[in-house]
Amino acid sequence: MRLPFCIFKLGDGNPHFVEAAPTLDAAKARVTALAELWPAEYVIIHKKERGGEILLEICYKPPKSKRTKGRWVAYERRLI
C-alpha cells in the first residue's frame, strides 16, 4: 500500500521529495520537526490512488524570526 501524503521540500526552484506519511496529522508533525532542523518551505500533497488526482496541497511557511511560529497554508485543488 502506498502512503498517500507526500512531503516535499521547496528549494532552489525545484521540489525535492522527503518522505511519505500515512495520515495528514503524521505528515504535518513530521514537517514541523523537519522545519525546526532545516528551515524551509515544505509542501504536503495528498494524491488519490487511482488516476493520480491531487486532492489537497498544504504548504508550511517557516517563521520569519525565532520569536514566531511557522504557518500552514492550505490549497484545495482537483487536477486530472
Biopython code that builds the backbone (N, CA, C, O; Angstrom):
import numpy as np
from Bio.PDB.StructureBuilder import StructureBuilder

atoms = [
    (1, "MET", "N", (0.831, -1.188, 0.000)),
    (1, "MET", "CA", (0.000, 0.000, 0.000)),
    (1, "MET", "C", (0.876, 1.251, 0.000)),
    (1, "MET", "O", (1.809, 1.364, 0.795)),
    (2, "ARG", "N", (0.574, 2.173, -0.881)),
    (2, "ARG", "CA", (1.304, 3.432, -0.928)),
    (2, "ARG", "C", (0.825, 4.366, 0.161)),
    (2, "ARG", "O", (-0.357, 4.389, 0.505)),
    (3, "LEU", "N", (1.755, 5.137, 0.700)),
    (3, "LEU", "CA", (1.385, 6.152, 1.682)),
    (3, "LEU", "C", (0.863, 7.368, 0.916)),
    (3, "LEU", "O", (1.537, 7.861, 0.011)),
    (4, "PRO", "N", (-0.336, 7.861, 1.268)),
    (4, "PRO", "CA", (-0.991, 8.872, 0.433)),
    (4, "PRO", "C", (-0.512, 10.312, 0.598)),
    (4, "PRO", "O", (-0.783, 11.144, -0.268)),
    (5, "PHE", "N", (0.191, 10.627, 1.683)),
    (5, "PHE", "CA", (0.618, 12.009, 1.918)),
    (5, "PHE", "C", (2.119, 12.143, 1.665)),
    (5, "PHE", "O", (2.934, 11.629, 2.431)),
    (6, "CYS", "N", (2.475, 12.836, 0.588)),
    (6, "CYS", "CA", (3.882, 13.004, 0.198)),
    (6, "CYS", "C", (4.391, 14.360, 0.660)),
    (6, "CYS", "O", (3.721, 15.378, 0.484)),
    (7, "ILE", "N", (5.583, 14.367, 1.254)),
    (7, "ILE", "CA", (6.204, 15.587, 1.760)),
    (7, "ILE", "C", (7.334, 15.981, 0.819)),
    (7, "ILE", "O", (8.197, 15.169, 0.486)),
    (8, "PHE", "N", (7.313, 17.246, 0.395)),
    (8, "PHE", "CA", (8.352, 17.793, -0.468)),
    (8, "PHE", "C", (8.946, 19.032, 0.177)),
    (8, "PHE", "O", (8.233, 19.818, 0.802)),
    (9, "LYS", "N", (10.241, 19.204, 0.026)),
    (9, "LYS", "CA", (10.932, 20.412, 0.484)),
    (9, "LYS", "C", (11.124, 21.301, -0.738)),
    (9, "LYS", "O", (11.605, 20.850, -1.777)),
    (10, "LEU", "N", (10.741, 22.573, -0.601)),
    (10, "LEU", "CA", (10.902, 23.512, -1.696)),
    (10, "LEU", "C", (12.222, 24.240, -1.543)),
    (10, "LEU", "O", (12.539, 24.763, -0.475)),
    (11, "GLY", "N", (12.972, 24.267, -2.603)),
    (11, "GLY", "CA", (14.253, 24.949, -2.563)),
    (11, "GLY", "C", (14.862, 24.999, -3.946)),
    (11, "GLY", "O", (14.574, 24.133, -4.772)),
    (12, "ASP", "N", (15.659, 25.941, -4.209)),
    (12, "ASP", "CA", (16.344, 26.182, -5.487)),
    (12, "ASP", "C", (15.435, 26.002, -6.710)),
    (12, "ASP", "O", (15.886, 25.573, -7.772)),
    (13, "GLY", "N", (14.161, 26.333, -6.545)),
    (13, "GLY", "CA", (13.234, 26.281, -7.665)),
    (13, "GLY", "C", (12.615, 24.933, -7.960)),
    (13, "GLY", "O", (11.695, 24.850, -8.773)),
    (14, "ASN", "N", (13.089, 23.873, -7.325)),
    (14, "ASN", "CA", (12.561, 22.538, -7.580)),
    (14, "ASN", "C", (12.127, 21.876, -6.279)),
    (14, "ASN", "O", (12.825, 21.985, -5.271)),
    (15, "PRO", "N", (10.978, 21.186, -6.285)),
    (15, "PRO", "CA", (10.587, 20.436, -5.088)),
    (15, "PRO", "C", (11.414, 19.158, -4.982)),
    (15, "PRO", "O", (11.690, 18.501, -5.985)),
    (16, "HIS", "N", (11.804, 18.817, -3.762)),
    (16, "HIS", "CA", (12.573, 17.596, -3.504)),
    (16, "HIS", "C", (11.767, 16.699, -2.575)),
    (16, "HIS", "O", (11.361, 17.118, -1.491)),
    (17, "PHE", "N", (11.538, 15.450, -3.013)),
    (17, "PHE", "CA", (10.788, 14.505, -2.193)),
    (17, "PHE", "C", (11.569, 14.207, -0.923)),
    (17, "PHE", "O", (12.768, 13.931, -0.968)),
    (18, "VAL", "N", (10.869, 14.265, 0.224)),
    (18, "VAL", "CA", (11.496, 13.976, 1.515)),
    (18, "VAL", "C", (11.050, 12.610, 1.995)),
    (18, "VAL", "O", (11.879, 11.726, 2.213)),
    (19, "GLU", "N", (9.751, 12.429, 2.162)),
    (19, "GLU", "CA", (9.212, 11.139, 2.592)),
    (19, "GLU", "C", (7.698, 11.162, 2.453)),
    (19, "GLU", "O", (7.123, 12.176, 2.059)),
    (20, "ALA", "N", (7.056, 10.054, 2.774)),
    (20, "ALA", "CA", (5.602, 9.944, 2.724)),
    (20, "ALA", "C", (5.085, 9.548, 4.101)),
    (20, "ALA", "O", (5.822, 8.991, 4.915)),
    (21, "ALA", "N", (3.820, 9.841, 4.353)),
    (21, "ALA", "CA", (3.213, 9.549, 5.650)),
    (21, "ALA", "C", (1.825, 8.948, 5.448)),
    (21, "ALA", "O", (1.188, 9.178, 4.420)),
    (22, "PRO", "N", (1.356, 8.172, 6.437)),
    (22, "PRO", "CA", (0.053, 7.517, 6.293)),
    (22, "PRO", "C", (-1.133, 8.445, 6.533)),
    (22, "PRO", "O", (-2.212, 8.207, 5.990)),
    (23, "THR", "N", (-0.960, 9.499, 7.334)),
    (23, "THR", "CA", (-2.063, 10.406, 7.645)),
    (23, "THR", "C", (-1.606, 11.860, 7.520)),
    (23, "THR", "O", (-0.410, 12.151, 7.524)),
    (24, "LEU", "N", (-2.573, 12.758, 7.412)),
    (24, "LEU", "CA", (-2.250, 14.175, 7.332)),
    (24, "LEU", "C", (-1.616, 14.659, 8.631)),
    (24, "LEU", "O", (-0.662, 15.436, 8.605)),
    (25, "ASP", "N", (-2.140, 14.205, 9.764)),
    (25, "ASP", "CA", (-1.564, 14.607, 11.055)),
    (25, "ASP", "C", (-0.111, 14.151, 11.190)),
    (25, "ASP", "O", (0.729, 14.894, 11.698)),
    (26, "ALA", "N", (0.182, 12.946, 10.741)),
    (26, "ALA", "CA", (1.557, 12.444, 10.801)),
    (26, "ALA", "C", (2.468, 13.247, 9.875)),
    (26, "ALA", "O", (3.612, 13.535, 10.225)),
    (27, "ALA", "N", (1.970, 13.604, 8.705)),
    (27, "ALA", "CA", (2.763, 14.400, 7.757)),
    (27, "ALA", "C", (3.034, 15.798, 8.315)),
    (27, "ALA", "O", (4.149, 16.305, 8.194)),
    (28, "LYS", "N", (2.026, 16.421, 8.924)),
    (28, "LYS", "CA", (2.205, 17.760, 9.494)),
    (28, "LYS", "C", (3.184, 17.734, 10.666)),
    (28, "LYS", "O", (4.001, 18.643, 10.814)),
    (29, "ALA", "N", (3.102, 16.702, 11.491)),
    (29, "ALA", "CA", (4.038, 16.579, 12.618)),
    (29, "ALA", "C", (5.470, 16.403, 12.108)),
    (29, "ALA", "O", (6.407, 16.976, 12.664)),
    (30, "ARG", "N", (5.631, 15.619, 11.063)),
    (30, "ARG", "CA", (6.970, 15.391, 10.507)),
    (30, "ARG", "C", (7.534, 16.664, 9.881)),
    (30, "ARG", "O", (8.719, 16.958, 10.043)),
    (31, "VAL", "N", (6.705, 17.419, 9.170)),
    (31, "VAL", "CA", (7.155, 18.670, 8.559)),
    (31, "VAL", "C", (7.554, 19.669, 9.635)),
    (31, "VAL", "O", (8.561, 20.362, 9.491)),
    (32, "THR", "N", (6.785, 19.752, 10.701)),
    (32, "THR", "CA", (7.110, 20.663, 11.796)),
    (32, "THR", "C", (8.463, 20.303, 12.400)),
    (32, "THR", "O", (9.268, 21.188, 12.689)),
    (33, "ALA", "N", (8.716, 19.019, 12.591)),
    (33, "ALA", "CA", (10.003, 18.572, 13.134)),
    (33, "ALA", "C", (11.142, 18.851, 12.149)),
    (33, "ALA", "O", (12.215, 19.297, 12.554)),
    (34, "LEU", "N", (10.914, 18.593, 10.871)),
    (34, "LEU", "CA", (11.942, 18.857, 9.858)),
    (34, "LEU", "C", (12.264, 20.347, 9.770)),
    (34, "LEU", "O", (13.426, 20.729, 9.633)),
    (35, "ALA", "N", (11.234, 21.182, 9.850)),
    (35, "ALA", "CA", (11.428, 22.628, 9.718)),
    (35, "ALA", "C", (12.236, 23.208, 10.873)),
    (35, "ALA", "O", (12.906, 24.228, 10.710)),
    (36, "GLU", "N", (12.178, 22.575, 12.023)),
    (36, "GLU", "CA", (12.999, 23.032, 13.148)),
    (36, "GLU", "C", (14.477, 22.763, 12.880)),
    (36, "GLU", "O", (15.333, 23.561, 13.264)),
    (37, "LEU", "N", (14.778, 21.649, 12.228)),
    (37, "LEU", "CA", (16.164, 21.294, 11.918)),
    (37, "LEU", "C", (16.662, 21.978, 10.655)),
    (37, "LEU", "O", (17.775, 22.503, 10.622)),
    (38, "TRP", "N", (15.835, 21.970, 9.615)),
    (38, "TRP", "CA", (16.192, 22.547, 8.321)),
    (38, "TRP", "C", (15.086, 23.506, 7.882)),
    (38, "TRP", "O", (14.165, 23.100, 7.174)),
    (39, "PRO", "N", (15.167, 24.774, 8.295)),
    (39, "PRO", "CA", (14.117, 25.733, 7.935)),
    (39, "PRO", "C", (13.988, 25.873, 6.410)),
    (39, "PRO", "O", (14.963, 26.129, 5.704)),
    (40, "ALA", "N", (12.787, 25.701, 5.945)),
    (40, "ALA", "CA", (12.477, 25.824, 4.519)),
    (40, "ALA", "C", (10.969, 25.751, 4.372)),
    (40, "ALA", "O", (10.248, 25.528, 5.345)),
    (41, "GLU", "N", (10.501, 25.938, 3.155)),
    (41, "GLU", "CA", (9.090, 25.718, 2.873)),
    (41, "GLU", "C", (8.909, 24.251, 2.510)),
    (41, "GLU", "O", (9.690, 23.685, 1.746)),
    (42, "TYR", "N", (7.876, 23.650, 3.065)),
    (42, "TYR", "CA", (7.554, 22.256, 2.784)),
    (42, "TYR", "C", (6.132, 22.177, 2.255)),
    (42, "TYR", "O", (5.278, 22.980, 2.630)),
    (43, "VAL", "N", (5.882, 21.207, 1.383)),
    (43, "VAL", "CA", (4.554, 21.001, 0.817)),
    (43, "VAL", "C", (4.134, 19.564, 1.086)),
    (43, "VAL", "O", (4.918, 18.632, 0.905)),
    (44, "ILE", "N", (2.897, 19.395, 1.518)),
    (44, "ILE", "CA", (2.302, 18.064, 1.682)),
    (44, "ILE", "C", (1.256, 17.924, 0.586)),
    (44, "ILE", "O", (0.369, 18.767, 0.449)),
    (45, "ILE", "N", (1.365, 16.864, -0.185)),
    (45, "ILE", "CA", (0.420, 16.623, -1.270)),
    (45, "ILE", "C", (-0.274, 15.289, -1.024)),
    (45, "ILE", "O", (0.370, 14.275, -0.755)),
    (46, "HIS", "N", (-1.593, 15.310, -1.121)),
    (46, "HIS", "CA", (-2.380, 14.085, -0.978)),
    (46, "HIS", "C", (-2.827, 13.663, -2.368)),
    (46, "HIS", "O", (-3.578, 14.377, -3.033)),
    (47, "LYS", "N", (-2.363, 12.505, -2.799)),
    (47, "LYS", "CA", (-2.717, 12.015, -4.127)),
    (47, "LYS", "C", (-3.713, 10.870, -4.011)),
    (47, "LYS", "O", (-3.590, 9.991, -3.158)),
    (48, "LYS", "N", (-4.696, 10.912, -4.890)),
    (48, "LYS", "CA", (-5.669, 9.833, -4.962)),
    (48, "LYS", "C", (-4.993, 8.609, -5.567)),
    (48, "LYS", "O", (-4.177, 8.733, -6.481)),
    (49, "GLU", "N", (-5.328, 7.442, -5.064)),
    (49, "GLU", "CA", (-4.689, 6.194, -5.508)),
    (49, "GLU", "C", (-4.864, 5.959, -7.012)),
    (49, "GLU", "O", (-3.906, 5.627, -7.709)),
    (50, "ARG", "N", (-6.074, 6.130, -7.497)),
    (50, "ARG", "CA", (-6.341, 5.886, -8.927)),
    (50, "ARG", "C", (-6.409, 7.211, -9.663)),
    (50, "ARG", "O", (-7.070, 8.147, -9.212)),
    (51, "GLY", "N", (-5.741, 7.288, -10.767)),
    (51, "GLY", "CA", (-5.811, 8.468, -11.609)),
    (51, "GLY", "C", (-4.814, 9.552, -11.274)),
    (51, "GLY", "O", (-4.649, 10.488, -12.056)),
    (52, "GLY", "N", (-4.132, 9.460, -10.120)),
    (52, "GLY", "CA", (-3.124, 10.434, -9.764)),
    (52, "GLY", "C", (-3.647, 11.834, -9.521)),
    (52, "GLY", "O", (-2.898, 12.798, -9.674)),
    (53, "GLU", "N", (-4.909, 11.976, -9.147)),
    (53, "GLU", "CA", (-5.512, 13.277, -8.939)),
    (53, "GLU", "C", (-5.049, 13.869, -7.608)),
    (53, "GLU", "O", (-5.081, 13.187, -6.584)),
    (54, "ILE", "N", (-4.619, 15.129, -7.615)),
    (54, "ILE", "CA", (-4.215, 15.807, -6.390)),
    (54, "ILE", "C", (-5.463, 16.379, -5.729)),
    (54, "ILE", "O", (-6.183, 17.179, -6.326)),
    (55, "LEU", "N", (-5.708, 15.961, -4.495)),
    (55, "LEU", "CA", (-6.895, 16.410, -3.790)),
    (55, "LEU", "C", (-6.608, 17.568, -2.842)),
    (55, "LEU", "O", (-7.462, 18.433, -2.648)),
    (56, "LEU", "N", (-5.430, 17.594, -2.256)),
    (56, "LEU", "CA", (-5.136, 18.595, -1.242)),
    (56, "LEU", "C", (-3.649, 18.906, -1.247)),
    (56, "LEU", "O", (-2.817, 18.005, -1.353)),
    (57, "GLU", "N", (-3.325, 20.172, -1.133)),
    (57, "GLU", "CA", (-1.929, 20.589, -1.031)),
    (57, "GLU", "C", (-1.832, 21.542, 0.148)),
    (57, "GLU", "O", (-2.584, 22.514, 0.232)),
    (58, "ILE", "N", (-0.912, 21.268, 1.055)),
    (58, "ILE", "CA", (-0.707, 22.106, 2.232)),
    (58, "ILE", "C", (0.752, 22.527, 2.261)),
    (58, "ILE", "O", (1.650, 21.696, 2.128)),
    (59, "CYS", "N", (0.980, 23.807, 2.433)),
    (59, "CYS", "CA", (2.333, 24.351, 2.410)),
    (59, "CYS", "C", (2.682, 24.899, 3.791)),
    (59, "CYS", "O", (1.883, 25.610, 4.399)),
    (60, "TYR", "N", (3.872, 24.570, 4.283)),
    (60, "TYR", "CA", (4.365, 25.085, 5.559)),
    (60, "TYR", "C", (5.320, 26.237, 5.278)),
    (60, "TYR", "O", (6.342, 26.066, 4.614)),
    (61, "LYS", "N", (4.974, 27.403, 5.787)),
    (61, "LYS", "CA", (5.833, 28.591, 5.639)),
    (61, "LYS", "C", (6.627, 28.752, 6.926)),
    (61, "LYS", "O", (6.029, 28.861, 7.996)),
    (62, "PRO", "N", (7.950, 28.771, 6.857)),
    (62, "PRO", "CA", (8.761, 28.884, 8.076)),
    (62, "PRO", "C", (8.604, 30.261, 8.719)),
    (62, "PRO", "O", (8.220, 31.221, 8.051)),
    (63, "PRO", "N", (8.902, 30.356, 10.015)),
    (63, "PRO", "CA", (8.785, 31.649, 10.699)),
    (63, "PRO", "C", (9.819, 32.640, 10.172)),
    (63, "PRO", "O", (10.900, 32.255, 9.725)),
    (64, "LYS", "N", (9.467, 33.918, 10.233)),
    (64, "LYS", "CA", (10.396, 34.948, 9.772)),
    (64, "LYS", "C", (11.397, 35.331, 10.852)),
    (64, "LYS", "O", (12.443, 35.912, 10.561)),
    (65, "SER", "N", (11.074, 35.004, 12.097)),
    (65, "SER", "CA", (12.018, 35.252, 13.187)),
    (65, "SER", "C", (11.903, 34.116, 14.193)),
    (65, "SER", "O", (10.965, 33.320, 14.134)),
    (66, "LYS", "N", (12.848, 34.043, 15.107)),
    (66, "LYS", "CA", (12.860, 32.958, 16.100)),
    (66, "LYS", "C", (11.731, 33.104, 17.118)),
    (66, "LYS", "O", (11.396, 32.143, 17.810)),
    (67, "ARG", "N", (11.142, 34.298, 17.217)),
    (67, "ARG", "CA", (10.077, 34.531, 18.201)),
    (67, "ARG", "C", (8.689, 34.154, 17.695)),
    (67, "ARG", "O", (7.737, 34.133, 18.475)),
    (68, "THR", "N", (8.560, 33.861, 16.421)),
    (68, "THR", "CA", (7.260, 33.493, 15.873)),
    (68, "THR", "C", (7.263, 32.035, 15.431)),
    (68, "THR", "O", (8.311, 31.394, 15.353)),
    (69, "LYS", "N", (6.072, 31.530, 15.145)),
    (69, "LYS", "CA", (5.941, 30.154, 14.672)),
    (69, "LYS", "C", (5.672, 30.162, 13.177)),
    (69, "LYS", "O", (5.226, 31.163, 12.617)),
    (70, "GLY", "N", (5.948, 29.043, 12.546)),
    (70, "GLY", "CA", (5.626, 28.893, 11.126)),
    (70, "GLY", "C", (4.119, 28.805, 10.961)),
    (70, "GLY", "O", (3.384, 28.678, 11.941)),
    (71, "ARG", "N", (3.663, 28.872, 9.724)),
    (71, "ARG", "CA", (2.224, 28.791, 9.495)),
    (71, "ARG", "C", (1.922, 27.832, 8.347)),
    (71, "ARG", "O", (2.756, 27.591, 7.474)),
    (72, "TRP", "N", (0.710, 27.295, 8.378)),
    (72, "TRP", "CA", (0.245, 26.370, 7.354)),
    (72, "TRP", "C", (-0.691, 27.104, 6.408)),
    (72, "TRP", "O", (-1.536, 27.886, 6.844)),
    (73, "VAL", "N", (-0.544, 26.854, 5.120)),
    (73, "VAL", "CA", (-1.426, 27.415, 4.106)),
    (73, "VAL", "C", (-1.985, 26.246, 3.307)),
    (73, "VAL", "O", (-1.228, 25.435, 2.773)),
    (74, "ALA", "N", (-3.300, 26.160, 3.225)),
    (74, "ALA", "CA", (-3.935, 25.032, 2.534)),
    (74, "ALA", "C", (-4.501, 25.468, 1.195)),
    (74, "ALA", "O", (-5.121, 26.525, 1.080)),
    (75, "TYR", "N", (-4.278, 24.642, 0.192)),
    (75, "TYR", "CA", (-4.824, 24.846, -1.142)),
    (75, "TYR", "C", (-5.573, 23.566, -1.505)),
    (75, "TYR", "O", (-4.993, 22.481, -1.463)),
    (76, "GLU", "N", (-6.826, 23.674, -1.853)),
    (76, "GLU", "CA", (-7.559, 22.504, -2.307)),
    (76, "GLU", "C", (-7.651, 22.580, -3.816)),
    (76, "GLU", "O", (-8.095, 23.584, -4.372)),
    (77, "ARG", "N", (-7.236, 21.529, -4.466)),
    (77, "ARG", "CA", (-7.218, 21.503, -5.934)),
    (77, "ARG", "C", (-7.741, 20.177, -6.435)),
    (77, "ARG", "O", (-7.746, 19.170, -5.726)),
    (78, "ARG", "N", (-8.170, 20.208, -7.650)),
    (78, "ARG", "CA", (-8.523, 18.971, -8.336)),
    (78, "ARG", "C", (-7.844, 19.011, -9.697)),
    (78, "ARG", "O", (-8.305, 19.694, -10.611)),
    (79, "LEU", "N", (-6.769, 18.288, -9.822)),
    (79, "LEU", "CA", (-6.033, 18.228, -11.089)),
    (79, "LEU", "C", (-6.209, 16.842, -11.687)),
    (79, "LEU", "O", (-6.226, 15.840, -10.973)),
    (80, "ILE", "N", (-6.337, 16.801, -12.972)),
    (80, "ILE", "CA", (-6.503, 15.487, -13.621)),
    (80, "ILE", "C", (-5.253, 15.159, -14.399)),
    (80, "ILE", "O", (-5.175, 14.101, -15.023)),
]
sb = StructureBuilder()
sb.init_structure("model")
sb.init_model(0)
sb.init_chain("A")
sb.init_seg("    ")
for serial, (resi, resn, name, xyz) in enumerate(atoms, 1):
    if name == "N":
        sb.init_residue(resn, " ", resi, " ")
    sb.init_atom(name, np.array(xyz, "f"), 0.0, 1.0, " ", f" {name:<3s}", serial, name[0])
structure = sb.get_structure()
